[in-house]
Amino acid sequence: MPAEANLEWIDNIGFKIHIEGFPEMLTDEPVEFYGDNRGPSSVEYLMAAIGSCQGVSFAYSIQKYNALIDNLKVNVSCEQHHIDRKGNLNKQEGILRITKAFVKFKIKPKNKSEENLENIDIAFRAYKKYCVVSMSIIKALPIDMSYEII
């Protein structure tokens, strides 16, 4: 099934994002990156896309492996570094690149029985193999995935 997003330039470096059947969104950059800060940046949308796929895939896996949870939260962050012309990290100059992403799940299980915690762990290990977005980009952008029982 193909996915499609259409963007329309507003001004400066801001765009309207149109995805059929959904409300219009905006993307822009913060003022320090020469934008007008009218919406999330492309990096923030990338983190949201990674988190969305991770959350959907893990939630599916949790259901499939009969893990019982009350709540599941996903936090996605990234490291960004300047890369020089040779592709090496350089603190002083170069092009800013995302170098690693971190996905942290916070899971509130319905109960902390040994069986339920084992089912959560089995679900976590299974989901890591099958997430469409992360498996599509993981060779280009390492993603560190973990979970925490709360």
Secondary structure as GFF3:
##gff-version 3
##sequence-region A 1 150
A	DSSP	beta_strand	6	11	.	.	.	ID=ss1
A	DSSP	beta_strand	14	18	.	.	.	ID=ss2
A	DSSP	beta_strand	25	27	.	.	.	ID=ss3
A	DSSP	three_ten_helix	31	33	.	.	.	ID=ss4
A	DSSP	alpha_helix	42	64	.	.	.	ID=ss5
A	DSSP	beta_strand	69	83	.	.	.	ID=ss6
A	DSSP	beta_strand	95	109	.	.	.	ID=ss7
A	DSSP	alpha_helix	114	130	.	.	.	ID=ss8
A	DSSP	alpha_helix	132	137	.	.	.	ID=ss9
A	DSSP	beta_strand	143	149	.	.	.	ID=ss10
###
